[in-house]
């Protein structure tokens, strides 16, 4: 092996550093292609640093192949290869300026039907989003390596990482990466064909689909870390990626330059009535911070969209904010009687019994008592127009049967109040307020007298009626319920009510009686419950 000395012992003898620069460069090129070595002497005089500085451009102008591998799972979203590529460019420091060509092996991405799992790491893309990350690499190119050419190859997947798919493969597993198109798209982004380089400090991640036809720029937000944690847990199986709310999508046609576009990949972006997010925030803040009571008119109420609008319609706001809305406000529930002083207590019962877990969020665990009636602060206002009543009300006001109210409010807290308002022409309405607990105590002696244990086995036995006016209890009817001026078959009534109850829809059509009204069986069970 030939040895060329950097500086000879005899200063009168020509040595390497005295050679013209062109000759030294030729020697460098030969040395990098052959096994010949350059022996450095007198390194304390800076000759080593000089030679390294001179040789660096030739050394780093070679093509570097970067293969980021894992030991036990595939890198489906490119998280590892993206971070390793950027880290390597940082580690070689200023000499990375001489790097002209970098080739990245995507063999570790893995086939689309492999479901091997790595550790839960903060992510911007989920596997279902179908993006390969290249944000860190592109930021390094934009910042320090504008002339570097990056390309991709696929050396083949690592089969031992593959988790068997749901159905047997007919062929060997293959990756879905189109390395030629990926290389072409990456070079266009690196040249800043889309004009995004000036936003590089605001861009949190860049993704390209494995086929190279689509991509996305995701912008940073103040809650970036929180969103990454949410993506790994709350939104793991959701159709919506919260990062796409602040993103711009692009496409790369087969024959043409990349260009911005709307999301054509079927991923759901969060759009709330087409309103800018700042406007949505103002609406939400106003709704949550309002100190006024909310009115629920059960005569026209159909579902919670009518009540809380955007908080109920938009699924993410539903998930995050709806519980605050319900638990921090007071609700006034109002109903108006018909000409026979009947109220649609079946709808009231479904509202009182609505489960919080069904209203607020998916996946939370609630106990059996976590219903609207026990957790939400509310009052009930019953309005009676005396001019409409048949027969006309007495001097003590209109009478109502309170048994349906008791049945509808079985699962409500006893300290909730019911107010009966009797309206007569232009006169001021007369009102009488009674708590749910007091109403139960008034009904208890009547139930003890008329409801027997054997009634629980006979669905045809009607429970007594308890009529009350502004002065209190005035009449007890033990023979059965009178609905809309006529008697109804208990079995038919029960079937109709059960059908309405099964819908789970607060506004479902049903007879104007509570779902458990009119049946001694239900009232007997209530009697046992109230005396515990």
C-alpha positions in Angstrom: 0.0 0.0 0.0 1.4 3.4 -1.0 1.8 6.0 1.7 1.8 9.7 1.2 3.2 11.7 4.1 1.5 15.0 4.8 4.7 16.8 5.8 8.2 15.4 5.3 10.9 15.5 8.0 13.2 17.3 5.5 11.6 20.6 4.9 13.5 20.9 1.6 11.7 17.8 0.3 8.3 18.5 -1.4 5.4 17.1 0.7 1.7 16.8 0.4 0.6 20.1 1.7 3.0 21.9 -0.6 1.3 20.3 -3.6 -1.1 22.5 -5.6 -4.7 22.3 -4.5 -5.8 20.7 -7.8 -3.3 17.8 -7.2 -4.4 17.4 -3.6 -8.0 17.1 -4.7 -7.1 14.4 -7.2 -5.3 12.5 -4.5 -8.3 12.8 -2.2 -10.5 11.3 -4.9 -8.1 8.5 -5.5 -7.7 7.8 -1.8 -11.5 7.5 -1.3 -11.7 5.1 -4.3 -8.7 2.9 -3.3 -7.2 1.4 -0.2 -4.3 3.8 -0.2 -4.0 5.8 3.0 -2.7 9.2 3.8 -0.4 9.2 6.8 -0.6 12.3 8.9 2.4 13.5 10.8 2.9 16.6 12.9 -0.8 16.9 13.6 -0.1 19.4 16.3 0.5 22.0 13.6 -3.1 21.9 12.3 -2.4 19.8 9.2 -5.0 17.2 10.2 -7.7 19.9 10.4 -6.6 21.3 7.1 -6.7 18.0 5.3 -10.1 17.1 6.8 -11.5 20.5 5.7 -10.2 19.9 2.2 -11.3 16.3 2.0 -14.8 16.9 3.4 -16.5 18.1 0.2 -15.3 15.0 -1.6 -16.1 12.7 1.2 -19.6 14.0 1.8 -20.4 14.3 -1.9 -20.7 10.5 -2.0 -24.3 9.1 -1.7 -25.2 8.2 1.8 -27.6 5.4 2.4 -29.6 5.7 5.6 -31.4 2.7 6.8 -33.4 3.1 10.1 -34.3 -0.3 11.5 -36.1 -1.5 14.5 -35.6 -4.8 16.3 -39.2 -6.0 16.7 -41.8 -3.9 14.8 -42.4 -1.9 11.6 -42.3 1.9 11.4 -45.7 2.3 9.8 -45.9 6.1 9.9 -42.3 6.8 9.3 -41.8 8.2 12.8 -38.4 6.5 13.3 -36.9 7.0 9.9 -38.0 10.7 9.9 -36.4 11.4 13.3 -33.2 9.4 12.6 -32.6 11.2 9.2 -32.9 14.6 10.8 -30.8 13.6 13.8 -28.0 12.3 11.6 -27.8 15.5 9.6 -27.5 17.4 12.9 -24.8 15.1 14.3 -22.4 15.6 11.4 -22.6 19.3 12.1 -21.2 21.9 9.6 -19.9 19.2 7.3 -23.5 18.3 6.4 -23.3 21.3 4.1 -21.3 19.1 1.8 -23.8 16.3 1.7 -25.2 16.2 -1.9 -27.1 13.0 -2.0 -29.0 11.1 0.7 -30.9 7.9 0.0 -33.4 6.7 2.6 -34.4 3.1 2.8 -38.2 2.6 3.5 -38.0 -1.1 3.9 -38.9 -0.8 7.5 -42.3 0.8 6.7 -43.8 -2.6 6.4 -46.8 -4.0 4.4 -50.2 -2.5 4.7 -51.8 -5.6 6.2 -49.3 -6.0 9.0 -50.6 -5.1 12.4 -47.5 -5.3 14.5 -47.4 -2.8 17.4 -44.7 -0.7 18.8 -44.7 1.4 22.0 -47.3 4.2 22.4 -45.4 7.3 21.3 -46.6 10.8 20.7 -47.9 10.9 17.2 -49.2 13.4 14.7 -50.6 10.7 12.3 -52.3 7.5 13.1 -51.7 4.4 10.9 -55.3 4.8 9.6 -54.4 8.3 8.3 -52.0 6.7 5.8 -49.2 9.3 5.9 -45.4 8.8 6.1 -43.8 11.5 8.2 -41.1 13.7 6.7 -41.4 17.0 8.7 -38.2 16.9 10.6 -36.2 15.8 7.6 -37.7 18.6 5.4 -37.1 21.2 8.1 -33.4 20.1 8.2 -33.2 20.4 4.4 -34.9 23.8 4.3 -32.7 25.1 7.1 -29.2 23.9 6.1 -29.2 21.7 3.0 -31.0 23.4 0.2 -28.9 21.7 -2.5 -29.2 18.1 -1.1 -31.0 15.6 -3.2 -33.1 13.1 -1.2 -34.4 9.9 -2.7 -36.1 6.8 -1.4 -35.5 3.1 -2.0 -37.2 0.0 -0.8 -34.8 -2.8 0.1 -37.7 -5.1 1.0 -39.7 -5.5 4.2 -38.4 -7.4 7.2 -40.8 -10.4 7.3 -40.0 -11.4 10.9 -41.6 -8.1 12.1 -44.9 -9.0 10.4 -47.9 -9.9 12.5 -50.0 -12.4 10.5 -52.9 -10.6 8.8 -56.6 -11.5 9.4 -56.6 -13.6 6.2 -53.7 -15.7 4.9 -51.5 -14.1 2.2 -51.4 -15.7 -1.2 -48.0 -14.0 -1.9 -45.1 -12.7 0.1 -45.8 -9.5 2.0 -44.9 -6.3 0.0 -44.8 -2.7 1.0 -47.2 -0.2 -0.6 -44.6 2.5 -1.0 -44.0 4.0 -4.4 -40.4 5.1 -3.9 -40.1 6.9 -7.3 -43.1 9.1 -6.7 -42.2 9.7 -3.0 -38.7 10.9 -4.1 -40.3 13.2 -6.8 -42.7 14.8 -4.4 -40.1 15.3 -1.7 -37.8 17.1 -4.1 -40.6 19.4 -5.1 -41.3 20.3 -1.5 -37.6 20.7 -0.9 -37.4 23.2 -3.8 -40.3 25.0 -2.1 -42.6 24.7 -5.1 -45.6 25.3 -2.8 -44.0 28.3 -1.1 -44.2 26.7 2.4 -40.6 27.1 3.4 -41.2 30.5 4.9 -43.7 28.8 7.3 -41.2 26.1 8.4 -41.1 27.3 12.1 -44.9 27.0 12.2 -45.2 23.7 10.5 -45.4 20.8 13.0 -45.3 17.9 10.6 -45.4 17.0 6.9 -46.9 13.8 5.7 -47.0 12.1 2.3 -49.1 9.1 1.5 -47.1 5.9 0.7 -48.3 6.0 -3.0 -47.0 9.5 -3.3 -50.2 11.0 -4.6 -51.3 13.1 -1.6 -49.8 14.9 1.3 -50.5 17.3 4.2 -48.8 20.2 6.0 -49.9 20.3 9.7 -49.4 23.6 11.5 -48.4 23.8 15.2 -50.9 24.8 17.8 -50.5 25.9 21.4 -51.8 22.6 22.6 -49.6 20.5 20.4 -48.4 18.0 23.1 -52.0 17.6 24.4 -53.2 16.8 20.9 -50.5 14.2 20.4 -51.5 12.5 23.7 -55.2 12.7 22.7 -54.5 11.1 19.3 -52.9 8.1 21.0 -55.9 7.6 23.3 -59.1 9.6 22.9 -59.0 9.8 19.0 -57.3 6.4 18.4 -60.3 5.0 16.7 -62.1 8.2 15.8 -62.8 9.1 12.2 -61.3 12.6 12.9 -57.7 13.5 13.5 -57.7 16.8 15.5 -54.5 17.9 13.8 -56.3 18.2 10.5 -58.2 21.2 11.8 -55.0 23.2 11.2 -53.7 21.7 8.1 -53.3 22.2 4.3 -53.6 19.3 2.0 -51.8 18.9 -1.4 -51.9 16.4 -4.3 -49.3 15.2 -6.7 -50.8 14.3 -10.1 -49.0 11.7 -12.2 -48.0 14.2 -14.8 -47.6 17.6 -13.2 -46.4 19.6 -10.2 -47.8 19.3 -6.7 -50.6 21.7 -5.8 -52.9 22.5 -2.9 -56.3 20.8 -2.7 -59.1 19.9 -0.4 -58.8 16.6 1.5 -59.7 13.9 -1.0 -58.7 10.9 1.2 -62.0 10.5 3.0 -60.6 11.7 6.3 -63.0 13.8 8.2 -62.0 17.3 8.9 -63.6 19.1 11.7 -66.0 21.7 10.2 -68.6 23.2 12.5 -71.3 24.8 10.3 -68.6 26.3 8.1 -67.9 28.8 10.9 -64.3 29.9 11.6 -62.9 28.3 14.8 -62.6 31.6 16.5 -66.3 32.3 16.1 -67.1 28.8 17.4 -65.0 29.5 20.4 -66.9 32.7 21.1 -70.2 30.8 20.9 -69.0 28.0 23.2 -67.6 30.4 25.8 -70.8 32.3 25.8 -72.9 29.2 26.2 -70.7 27.8 29.0 -70.3 31.1 30.9 -73.9 32.2 30.8 -75.4 32.6 34.3 -79.0 32.6 33.1 -81.2 29.6 33.4 -82.0 27.6 30.3 -85.6 27.0 29.3 -86.8 23.6 28.2 -90.3 23.7 26.7 -91.3 20.1 26.6 -94.3 20.8 24.4 -92.0 21.5 21.5 -88.8 19.9 22.7 -87.6 16.9 20.6 -83.9 16.4 21.5 -80.9 18.1 23.0 -80.0 19.7 19.7 -82.9 22.1 20.5 -81.4 22.9 23.9 -77.6 23.2 23.5 -77.2 23.5 19.7 -73.6 23.4 18.7 -72.4 21.6 21.8 -74.6 18.7 20.9 -74.3 18.6 17.1 -70.5 18.8 16.9 -69.1 15.6 18.2 -65.9 17.0 19.6 -67.6 19.8 21.5 -70.1 17.2 22.6 -67.3 15.1 24.0 -65.4 17.9 25.7 -67.9 20.6 26.8 -71.4 19.1 27.1 -71.0 17.9 30.7 -69.9 21.4 31.8 -73.0 22.8 30.1 -75.4 20.5 31.9 -73.7 20.4 35.3 -73.1 24.1 35.7 -76.5 25.5 34.7 -80.1 25.5 36.0 -82.8 24.3 33.7 -86.5 25.4 33.8 -88.7 22.6 32.4 -92.1 23.8 31.4 -95.2 22.0 30.2 -98.7 23.2 29.3 -101.9 21.2 30.0 -104.5 20.2 27.4 -108.2 20.8 27.8 -108.5 17.8 30.2 -105.6 19.0 32.4 -103.3 16.2 31.1 -99.6 16.8 30.7 -97.2 14.9 28.4 -95.5 13.3 31.4 -94.1 10.5 29.2 -91.7 13.0 27.6 -90.9 14.4 31.0 -90.1 10.9 32.3 -87.7 10.2 29.4 -85.9 13.5 30.0 -85.6 12.8 33.7 -84.3 9.3 33.1 -81.9 10.2 30.2 -78.5 8.7 31.1 -75.6 11.1 31.4 -73.3 8.6 29.7 -75.5 8.7 26.6 -75.7 12.5 26.6 -72.2 13.5 27.4 -69.5 11.3 26.0 -68.7 8.0 24.6 -66.6 5.6 26.6 -67.0 7.1 30.1 -68.3 4.9 32.9 -71.3 6.1 34.9 -73.4 4.4 37.6 -77.1 3.6 37.3 -77.9 6.8 39.2 -76.1 9.0 36.7 -79.2 10.3 35.0 -80.4 13.8 34.2 -82.9 13.9 37.1 -80.2 13.2 39.7 -77.3 15.2 38.4 -78.7 18.3 36.8 -80.2 21.2 38.7 -83.8 21.7 37.3 -87.3 22.9 38.2 -90.6 21.9 36.7 -93.2 24.6 35.8 -96.7 23.3 34.8 -99.0 25.8 33.1 -102.8 25.5 33.1 -105.0 27.8 31.0 -108.3 27.9 33.0 -110.4 29.1 30.1 -109.6 25.9 28.2 -110.5 23.5 31.0 -113.5 21.2 30.8 -115.1 21.4 33.2 -114.0 24.9 34.4 -111.8 24.9 37.4 -113.1 25.7 40.9 -112.2 28.6 43.0 -109.2 26.7 44.2 -107.8 26.5 40.7 -107.5 23.7 38.2 -107.0 20.1 39.4 -104.4 17.8 38.1 -103.6 14.1 38.6 -100.2 14.1 40.3 -99.6 10.3 40.0 -98.1 10.7 36.4 -95.8 13.4 37.8 -94.7 11.1 40.6 -94.1 8.3 38.2 -92.2 10.5 35.8 -89.9 11.9 38.5 -89.1 8.6 40.3 -85.4 9.1 39.7 -85.2 12.8 40.3 -83.8 14.2 43.5 -86.4 14.9 46.2 -85.4 18.6 46.6 -86.4 19.5 43.0 -89.5 21.7 42.9 -92.7 21.5 40.8 -94.7 24.8 40.4 -98.3 24.8 39.1 -99.3 28.0 37.4 -103.0 28.6 36.8 -103.6 31.4 34.2 -107.0 33.0 33.9 -107.5 35.8 31.3 -105.7 38.9 32.2 -105.4 38.1 35.8 -102.0 37.4 37.4 -101.3 33.7 37.4 -101.8 31.8 40.6 -98.9 29.6 41.6 -98.4 26.7 44.0 -94.9 25.2 44.5 -94.3 21.7 46.0 -91.1 19.7 46.2 -90.9 16.2 44.6 -90.2 14.7 48.0 -93.4 16.3 49.5 -95.4 15.1 46.6 -94.2 11.6 47.3 -95.1 11.8 50.9 -98.6 13.0 50.1 -99.1 10.1 47.7 -97.7 7.5 50.1 -100.9 7.0 52.3 -103.0 6.6 49.2 -100.7 4.0 47.7 -100.6 2.1 51.0 -104.4 2.0 51.0 -105.2 1.1 47.5 -102.1 -0.8 46.1 -101.8 -4.4 47.4 -99.0 -6.8 47.0 -100.9 -9.1 44.6 -101.4 -6.2 42.3 -97.8 -6.5 41.3 -98.7 -9.7 39.5 -101.7 -8.3 37.6 -100.8 -5.9 34.9 -104.5 -5.1 34.4 -105.1 -3.5 37.7 -105.0 0.3 37.5 -103.4 2.4 40.1 -105.4 5.1 42.0 -105.5 8.7 40.8 -104.5 11.5 43.1 -106.0 14.9 42.2 -104.6 18.1 43.6 -105.5 21.8 43.2 -103.9 25.0 44.6 -105.0 24.0 48.1 -103.5 20.5 48.1 -105.0 17.0 47.7 -108.8 17.2 47.1 -109.8 13.8 45.7 -108.7 10.2 45.3 -110.0 8.1 42.5 -109.4 4.4 43.0 -111.1 3.0 39.9 -108.5 3.8 37.3 -107.1 6.4 35.0 -109.1 8.7 32.8 -107.2 9.8 29.7 -108.5 12.4 27.3 -112.0 11.8 28.7 -112.2 8.1 28.2 -111.0 4.9 29.7 -108.3 2.9 28.0 -107.5 -0.8 27.9 -104.5 -1.2 30.3 -102.8 -3.9 28.2 -103.0 -1.8 25.0 -101.8 1.3 26.9 -98.8 -0.7 28.3 -97.8 -1.9 24.9 -97.9 1.6 23.4 -95.9 3.1 26.2 -93.3 0.3 26.2 -92.8 0.8 22.4 -92.3 4.5 22.9 -89.9 3.9 25.8 -87.7 1.5 23.7 -87.0 4.2 21.1 -84.9 6.1 23.7 -85.9 9.3 22.0 -87.1 12.1 24.2 -89.5 13.4 21.6 -91.1 10.1 20.7 -94.8 10.1 20.3 -96.6 8.4 23.1 -99.9 8.6 25.0 -100.0 11.7 27.4 -99.2 9.6 30.5 -96.0 8.5 32.0 -94.4 5.2 30.9 -95.3 3.6 34.3 -98.5 5.4 35.0 -101.8 3.4 35.1 -100.3 0.1 36.1 -100.6 -1.1 39.7 -97.5 -3.3 39.1 -95.3 -0.3 38.6 -96.8 1.7 41.4 -96.4 -1.2 43.8 -92.7 -1.4 43.0 -92.5 2.3 43.5 -94.2 1.9 46.8 -91.6 -0.6 47.9 -88.8 1.8 46.7 -90.1 4.9 48.5 -90.4 3.1 51.8 -86.8 1.8 51.9 
